Amino acid sequence: MTFQTRRIGEICQVKGGKRLPLGHELIDEITEHPYIRARDIKDGKIIQDDLQFLTNETHFLIKRYIVSKDDICITIVGANVGDVGIVPSSLIGANLTENAVKLTSFSSECDPIYLALLLSQSSYKYIMQLMAGGAAQPKLGIYKVEELKVQLPSLPLQRQIAAVLGRYDALLENYQTQVATLEGLAQELYQEWFVRGRCPGAAAGPNGELPAGWEAIELSTISAVIQRGITPSYDDEGEILCLNQRCIREKKIDYATGRLQVKNPGKKVIQFGDVLINSTGEGTLGRTAQVYNLLEEPTTVDTHVTIARPLPEIPVEYYGYVVTEQEEYFVSMALGATGQTELSREAIGQAKVVLPTAEAMQRFSQLVNSMKKKAIVLLDQMVTLRATRDALLPRLLSGQLLPAPIPPTA
């Protein structure tokens, strides 16, 4: 495979983003104007799980600083300098932070998808971090990005490589959609039966009273354990995984971001069915996730996370939804000064929940269990598929492995 060395400035334009006008703020409410922050740019993609938005007024003031499909965004300030993400069609017209630049208007010798894959490699991130400098607040200016050199094979080969990896990405996206659908069905079932009061065989009263045999109780009544985690002793040679607040997001547990440690966690090893609750600080406090896909290795949590465990007679599926539905309540019960807020075990235990009949809980849990098992199978397949893709990527980009030619269209 023959490569040509090109500077970024030779194959595309590099343009900056724009900070928010003075007095204007991002909002959580979904509008027509998403705003791409540096934290949304990662692993070759623009992460859309936690986007924030602009009002029409704010967007009008910075409307020139938007992105187009297949633009490549690069973080240029802070600890995450060199993070790369390509703009999907769903974010056409989104505004871009001043802490990132976009690569746009690509020349005829460069495929933007291939270039995004290339720049997402750790070796290029390392180079960009070196170029940014070692100051307390490193910055990768536009002129530095323009001088970054890349190795490009022929355009047909770039497109072949992008197509191969694109098939993996499309399959991963399909699996993710299926998982989201299953999770949505389970969530809707919980809402229908236990929030709207339409559980089969359990009629609510004329004034919204609970069905016969149902009770309004505190969470502590159906919990065997509500306790904080340990103060870990981190060690890469340790055998016990410790989860922190960053591991809990979107009601899921990211085991990959946990850290190994050596301290004996005692009775604070998490179990199947436990619900983990972020309990300190701002921004992450109140987030919850249930342990439903437990690792083989012993796993615990640090002191910033609370473990809530159901009594043996409470089905774990029902308990999981009861607790994770309390996120807004948990945020409202946090106490302390700004930046040092705490969610106490007592406040968690005092959350008001509904205890249906054992029969209603069991029927719900049986239905949800089948959905969760299907989702776990899909998630496991995604792990394998992603590992295969990640192993192929450097071999394709380096020329060690050549993709099959794309067949001509009829």
N, C-alpha and C positions, 0 to 999 in steps of 0.2 A: 504494500500500500504506500503510495506517495503522498507526502504531506507538504502543504505550503504554509509558511509562517506569515501571519498577518497581525498587525496591531488592531485592536478593537476599533480605533478611530478610522481605520481604512475600510472596514466592512459594515459599519453602521453609524448612526448618530447617537451621542450620549447626551441626555437631557436630565436636568434636575427636577425634583418635586418641589412642593411649596408648603411652608408652614401655615398653620391656621392664622387668619387675621386676628389682630389684637381684640380681645373681648369675645371671641367666638370659641365654642367648644364642640367636641364630638358628642354624639348622642347615641343611645342604645336603640332607640326607635328606628325601625327599618324605613328608609326613604329610597328615593331613586338615585341617591348619591353615596355609594360606599366609599370609604376612605381607607386606603392601604397603608398600614403602619409598618415600621421596620419589623415588629414582632410577627406580622402576618406573612413574612417572606421566609421560606424555609424549604430545604430539601427539593429544590427545583420547582416548587409550587407556591401559589398564593393560598394560604390556609384560610378557609372561609368560615370556620366554626365559631369564631368570636369577633367578627367584623363589627366596626362601628361606622356611623354614618354622619352625613352633613345635612343641615337644613338647606332649603332652596336658596335662602339668603347667603349663607356661607359659601355654598358651591358657586354662586354667581361671581363672588369676589375672586375666586381662584380657579375659574372654569377652564383656563388655558392649560392647567397642569394635570392632565388626565392621561390615561393609558389606553392602548388599543390591543386587540387580540394579538397574541404571540409577541408582544413586547416583553423584554426580559428586565425584571427589577432586581437591583443589587443593593443591599444594605451598605451604607458608606460611613456610618458613625457608630461608635460604641463597641461593646464587647462582641457583637455579632456581625462585625464587618465581614463582608464577603458572602453572606447568605444570599441565595439566588432563587428566584421564582419566575415562572413564565405566566403571563396573563391569560386566563381562559376566556371564552366568549361571554361567560356570565358576568365578567367584570369589565366589559368594554365601557369606557367612559368614567371609570372610577378615578377619584383623585389620589395622588401619590404624595406621601410624606416628604418633607425636606431632608429626612434622614436616609433617603434612597435615591438612586438614579434609575432611569430606564434606558435600555438599548432599543432603538427603534429605526425604522427606515433602512432595512438591511440590503446590502448589495446582492447582486445576482450570484455571487460565489459563496454565499452563506445561507444555510437553512437555520432559522431561529430556534427551532426545536432541538436540533443537534447542538447548537451553541449553548443552549440552556443546560442540556445534559452534560456537556463538557465542563462548563463553568461551575456546575454543582459538585464536581469532584473535590475531595478534600485537599488535593495538591494545589488546585487553583485558589481555594479559600485561603490556604496558608500563604500563597504568594500575595494575594490581595491584602491580607493582614500585615505582612511585612511592608508592603507599599504604603499602607496607612500610617505606619510609624508606631512607636511604642509609648506615645504620650498617654497621660491619664485619660484623655478622650481622643482616641485615634480617629482620624478622618481620611477617607479615601476620596479625594476631590475628583471632579470630572476629568481634569487633564490627566490624572493618574490612571483612571479607568481607560481613557483613550490610548494610553501607552502600553496597556497590558497586551502581551503577545500570546496568540493561540495558534495551535496546529490544526489545519483544516485539510481533510482529504477532498477528493472531488465532490462536487455537489450531488451527483447521483448516489454516491456512497453515503454521504451525509444523510440523505433522505431514506436510504435503505436501513441504516442504523436506527434512525428516528422511528421508522415504521415498525421495526422489530420490537423495540421497547414500548412503542405506543400500544401494541397489542397486549402486552403485559399490563400496562396502565389501564387499558379499557376493561380488561377482565377484573382487575382489582377494584375498579370503580363499580362494576356490575355487582361484585360480591358485597361491596360496602352498601350499595343501594338495597340489596336484599336484607342485610343486617338491619339497616335503618327501618325498613318496612316491618320486619318482625318486632323490633322494639316499639314501633309506633302502634302496632296492633295490641301488644301487651299493655301499653300505657293507656290506650283508649278503653280497653276492657276494664282496667282498674277504675278509671274515671266513671264509666257507665254504671258499674255495679256499686261502687262504694262512695262515690262523690255525688253522682246524680241520683242515687238511690233506686236504680233500676235492676237490682239483682234478681234473677229469676227465683220465684218462690218466696220472696221476702218483700212484702209490700210496706212502703213507708206510710206514716199517718197522714191525715188530710192537711195538717199544718206543717208537714215536713218532719214529723217525729220519726225517730229511728224505728226500723221494723222490730217486731217482737223478738226478743232474745238478743238484740244488739245492745252494746253499751258504749257510752262516751267515757273514755278513760285517759290516764296519762301514759306516755310511752314507757315509763319505768315499770308499769304494771305488767307489761308483756316482755320485758327485757331481763335476761339473766346477767348481763354485763353491760355497764356503761363506764368505760375507763380510758384514760389517756395512755399513750404509748411510752416508750423508754427514752432515756438519754443515750443515744448510740455511741459506740466507740468504733469509728469507721476504720476499715482496713481492707484493702483490695484482696487480701488473702483470706478474709473472713468467709464463713459458710452460711451466715444468716443475712437474708436480704432485709433491708429496712426501707420502708416507703415513707415519703414525706408529702407535703401539701401539693407539690408540683405533679405528683403521680396521680392526683385525683382531679379529673376534669371531664366535663360533659357526662357525668354519671358513669364514668368508666375509670378503670385502674390501668395505668401505664407502668407495668412492672419494669420495663426497660430503663426507666429513669430512676429507679431505686438504687441504693448503694449497699455494698456488702459491709458488714460490721461483725465484731467478735463478742460483744457483750451478750450474756445469757438473758434472753427476754422473759424467762420464767413463764408465767401464765398469759403473757401478752403476745403470744403467737396467734396470728389471725387464723380463723377457721372458716370453712364453707358456710355461707349464709350471713356472716358478719357484714355490718354496714360501717364504712369508714367515713368520718365526718371531719372536715377541716375546721380547726377550732381556734386559730389565732390569726392576727394580722388583718389586713384589708385586701379586698380583691379576690382572695381565695377562700376566705372564711365562709362557712356554710355549705361549701360544695360537698356532695356525697357520692358514694359509689358502693355497690354491693360486691362482696367477694363471691363470685359465682364460677370463676374459672381459676381454681387454686393451683399454685405451683407446687411441684414436688418438694422443693427445698423449703425449710422453715422460713417464714416471713413474718416480720413485725412492723410496727409503725413508730415514728418518733413522737416526742411529746406535743407536737403541734397538731396531732391527729387523734381523734377519739374513736375507740372501737365500741360499737353497739351490737349486742348479740341477743337473738331472740331466745325466749324460753323453749325448752324441747317440744312443748305441745303447740307452738305457733309455727305454721309452715313458713319456711324461709322466703318463699316467693312473695307471700303476702307481707311479711315483715319488711322486706326490701322496699316495696312500693310505699308502705306506710311511712318509713323513715325518709326516703329520698324525696317524698312529696313535701317535706317540712323545710326545704332549703330557705324559703323566704322567711319563715319563722325564726330559723337559726340566725340568719343575718340580723333580724330585728332584735334579738335577745343578746347580742354581743355587747360587752361592757368594756370601758377603758378609754384611755386617751387615743387620739388619732395615731394610727400606725401601730398601736399596742393593744388592740381590742382582743378580748378573750370570750370564748363561748364555754361556759362552765358545764360540767357534767349534770349539775342540778337543773340548769335551764333546758338541757337536752331531755332529761327525764320528765320534765313538766310539760312537754309538747302534748297537746290534746289530739288524740287519735280515736278512731272508731274500732271497736272490737266486734266483728260480726259473729255469727254462730260458727262452730267448728266445721259444719257441713259446707257453709258458704265459702269459708277460707280454703277448704280442701278442694272444692270444685274449681275455684279460681286458680289455685296453685298447680293443679294438674294441667289445666289449659296453658298456663304460662310456662310451665316446665318444658313442654314440648317445643314451644317457640324458642326458648333460651337454648335448648340443646341444638336446634338447627342453627341458631346464630353462632354458637361456639364452634360447630363444625366449619362454618364458613370462615370464621375468624382464624381458625387453625390453617385452613387452606390458604388464606391470605398471607399468613406468616411464611409458609413454604414458597408461595408464588413470589413474594417480595424478596425473599432470600435468593431465589433463582435469578430474578431480574437484577438484583444488586451484584451478583457474581458475574453475570454476563456483561454488565455495563462497562467496567474498565477494560475487559478483553476486546470488546467491540471498538471502544474509543481508541485503544492503543494499536489496533490492527492485528492483534494476536488471533482474532476470530473474525472471519468475514461473513456478513449476512448473505442470505440468498437474494438474488436480484428480484426486484418488484416486477411481477408480470405486467405486460402492457394491457391497458384497458381497451375494450372492444370499441 
